[in-house]
Amino acid sequence: MKNLLKSSALFFALFVCVLMNQSCEMEQQMDNPEGLAAPKLPTTEMFMLPVAKFEGAEDLDGKTNDGTFANFVHAGVNLLVWHTAVVLNMAAPTAALAGAFNQDAEYIGNSTFEWAYDYQAPPNLGGQNFNIALSGQYVNATGEVKWIMRASQVGGFSDFIWFEGQTTSDGKSAAITVNAHPNNPAPVFEIDYDKTNGDQQVLLRFTNAIPGDAANGNYVEYRADNTANLNRAFDGSGREPARNSIQ
């Protein structure tokens, strides 16, 4: 009789464990019924111009009769000004986005994943503390993802949409809108990014999107082609946008 009771108790315990495991599995399936995996995070590469020191100017010395050296200097100055504007507007959101790569995403329903984390800006970007909520939602059968990054400053503003846009499933093409400031949550840049030919060719364009700005629509564009001898190029139109900052 004692052995029978022990066997019954053991069977009951096993039954409860199996039932609980099945309940957990069913709950997990209900949470993510499509069994979706978290989308590929947007690369920080698409948020900054890859400007290195201009080299080769010394090779053009003495060729000023045809304007080559003057054109080189003019292009370099314009690029430097654009690059400064991009850095001033993009350094903070790019650094905040980088924090997502150290976090796990949580499925929150409606084909959407969220990375929620605390971020402290470095001293050169103001040193403030933020709560970041980055969401990525699958929007079609091809796996394109809609992204929204919201920031709330501890003791300050809340739910500021720092950027939003869409990427392809592989993250190699993107169209992103970056907003200027919590006190002026209007667009400052439209970013277009595209990697093709097995990542050998890259296009990255920043377009001034400030409403009513005299330079609205002007852009700077970076192109790379690792299959060519002259494999880097910058192009643009007009002047850079005004400075904006999260600080």
N, C-alpha and C positions, 0 to 999 in steps of 0.2 A: 504494500500500500504506500509506504514512504517513497519507494522508487517511482511508483506511478505518479504520486504528487509532484516529485521532483521533475519528472519528465514533462508533466503538464505545465508546471511553472516555467520550465525552460522553453517549451514550445510557445507558450504565451509571450514570453519575453522576445523570442525571435520574431514572432508575428508582429509585435508592436514595433520592433526595429525596422522590419521590412515595410510596414505600413507608413512609418514616419519617413523613411527614405523615399518611398514612392510619392508621398505628399510633397516632399521638398522638390523632387524632380518635376512633378506636375506644376508646382508653383513657379519653378524656374522657367519651364516651358511657357507658362501663361505670361510671365514677365516679358519674354522675348520669343513670341510664338513663331517668328520666321527664322529663328536661330541665326540672327545677323551678327556678324563680327564688327567691332568698332572700325570706322573708316580710317584711312590713312591721314594723319595730321598734315595740314599745309606746311610745306617746308619754309623755314625762315629765310631761305635763299630768295624767295620771291618778294621779300619786304625791304630789301636794301640794294642799292646800286653797287656793283662790284668794282668800285673805282680804285685802281692802284696808282702809284706815282707815274706821271707821264714820263716816258722814257723815249730816247731817240731824238730829242730836240737838237742835241749837239751834232747829229748827223746831217741836219738840215742847215746848219750854220753856213753862211756864205751863199745860200740859194734864195736870197731875198728878192732878187730881181723879178722872179715870177710870182712872188707873193706866197710861196710855199711856207716859209718860216712864219710869216705874219698870220697866215691862216691857221697854222698849228697852234700858235699862241692864243689866238682868238677862240678857237675851239676849246682849248684847255681851260681858259678863264670861264667861259660859259658853262662848261661841264662842272668846274669847281663850285660855281654858284648854285647850280641845280643840285649837286651832290650835298651841299650844305643844307639846302632846304629840305631835301629828303631825309637826311640824318636827323634834323631838328624835329621833324614830324613823325618819323618812323622808329626812332631808337627805343622809345618807351613801349609801344605796342609789340614790337619785335621781341624785346626782352621778356615781356609778360607772356607772349605766346610760347617762348622757349621753355617756360616752366611746365607746360602741359606734357612735354615729352618725358617728364619724371613721374607722371600720374597715370592711374588707371581710369579708364572711362566707365561710366555707369549707364546702362540702358534705361531710358526714362519714358519709353513708349513712343508710339507714332513714328517708328523707324528712326528714332533719334537717340544719339549717345551724348553724354555730357562729361566734360572734364571740369571739376570744381576744385579749386585750390587757393591757398593764400600766396600772395606774391609781395615781396618787399623790393621796391626799386632801389638800385644802388645810389650812393650819395650824389653822383653826377647827374642823376635823373630825378633828384628830389628826395629820395629816401622814404617816400610814403609807403604805407601798407594798403594793399588792395585785396579784395575778394574777387577772384576771376571765375567766370562761368563761360566755358567755351562749348558750344553745342554743334554737332554735326548730324544733319538729317539727310538720309537717302531720299532723293526726290524723284527718281525714275528707275526703270528697269535696267538701264545701262550703268547704274551705280554712281551717278553724279551726286555730289554732296553739297548741301547748302550749309554754310558756316555763319555763326554769329558769336562774337566774343563780347560779353558784357563785363564791365568793371564797376565795382563799388569801392570807393575809398573809405577806409576805416575812419569814422568821425567826420565824413564829408559827403560827397555826392553818391548817388546810387543808380545802378542799372544804366550806366552810360554804354551805348553800343560803340565799341572802339573800332570794330570793323565787321563787315558782313560781305558775303559773296558766295561763289560757287566754284568747286573744283571737279575735275574728272575723277573717276574711280582710282586711277593710278597716281593722282596728284601732280601730273605733268602739265596740265593746263588749268588756268585759273582766271577768274575775273573777280576782283576784290574792290570794295569801296571802303576807304578809311575815313573816319570822321575826325574832326579837328580837336574838339575840346568839350568837356562836360558843360561848360557855360555857353558853348556855341556848337551844339552837336550836328553841325552841317558837314557835308563832304569836303575833304581837302584833296584827296587823290583818288583816281581810278587806276587800279593796277591791272595790267594784262600780262600774263606769263604763259610761255609755251616752250616745252621741250620736245624735240622731234629727232628723227633719224638716230634712234638708239641713244638718245641723250647727247649726241654730238653737236646738235644745234640748239641754241637757246635764244629766246627773245623775251625781254623784260621792258615794259613801258610804264612810266608814271605820267599820268595826264592831270593837269590842274583842273579840279572839279569844284572849286570854290564858287558858290552861286554869286553872280554879280561882279566877280573879280575881273579886272581888265585883261588878265592873262588866262581867263578860263578857256580851256581847250588846248592850251599849249602843252607840250610834252617833251620828255627826254626818253630816249630809247637806247637800250643796250642790246647788242647782238653778238653772239659767239658762234663760230663755226670751226670746230676742231678738225675738220677735214680740209681746211684751206690754209694757205701760207700766211695770209693776212687774216688772222682768225678772231680779231676783236674789233668792234666798231661801236661808236656812239653817234646818235643822230638826235635832232630835236627841232623845236620851233618856239620862237618867242622867249620870254623871260620866265623865271621861276615863280612859284606862288609865294605868298607871304608866309612868315614864320608862324607856326602854331605849336603849342606844347601842352602836355598834360599838367605841367607844373602851374 
